[in-house]
Amino acid sequence: MTLIEKLKNIKSNNQYWFYELTKEELKELYLLTSYLPEDSTMTLRKIYLLNGFTGIQLCPVCGKPILKI
């Protein structure tokens, strides 16, 4: 099972969902979302990965990064 499939199968979205992942899967999650700031939450990383974002979205008006979805 790939990381994305496993993330889709995790039903809970509370602060403890990432305990279901192995160390290797956590490293892969960090690598796939390395464009996010280091202090980004695991839930934000999961959302970015599952929605297929490949970079930080920029505000079309001010040009600042949009980190909340």
TASUL-V910573 format. One line per field, one symbol per residue. phi: phi as a letter, one per 20 degrees, with the letter a starting at -180 (. if undefined). psi: psi as a letter, one per 30 degrees, with the letter a starting at -180 (. if undefined). burial: + if it has 24 or more other C-alpha atoms within 12 Angstrom, else -. Layout:
phi=???
psi=???
burial=???
This chain:
phi=.fffffffefffcefdffffeeffffffffffdffegfefffffffffffemfdaffdffednefdddd
psi=kleeeeeefjekgafgeffflleeeeeeeeefhffllfgkleeeeeeeefggkglkkkkfefglkjfk.
burial=--+---+----------+--+----+--++--+--+-----++++++++------+-------------
